Amino acid sequence: MNKKLAAALSGSVVLVLALSGCGGDDKDSVDDWAAKYCDLAKPQIQKQAQVEQLIRSTASDGKPGDIQAADSKAFQDLSDVNKAFAAAYRTAGQTPVKEDRELVDAAVAEFDANAKSYLDLKKQIDALDAQDQQKFADGLKPIADGLAKIEQNRAAWNKLRVSTTGKAMAKQPGCKPVAPPSPKAVSAP
């Protein structure tokens, strides 16, 4: 009789675990989490591609005022994008992959730090004297150095990308990189 009771109880435990998701397929739950995050991040991925296109299309030998205005807008937009990436992770909640939770937390901190750094660059570019071409050019050097530091501050994100959670995110349509629009492209009405 005890064996029958034990078998019935273990069958009940398995059923409860399966229904609660604890004993289910973790792949499905990480894919669901990744889909939620990527749906939130998709507009930011598109915005980031547009900002990068703006930076590329602004001639480095252009007028200082034009460079200043384009860079100021780009730095503000990149700050907003990084804040939104961090917020999307917070909204998606904890990844179901326990081993990756610290990686996600580190990536969120990295995005927050990069958002602040982009705002600092915006302040620096806004403070430059666009009327004096030599001073303006000299002032761009520390800004370029700051930009290079931000671009190198991706260690946490790079670790997350190769994790189980990162691989699940890479499969989601919302997290696919967006090709920037061609400058010659004409949109249909």
Summary of the structure (lengths in Angstrom):
residues: 189
radius of gyration: 23.3
end to end distance: 76.0
largest distance: 93.2
contacts: 520
relative contact order: 0.15
helix: 78%
strand: 0%
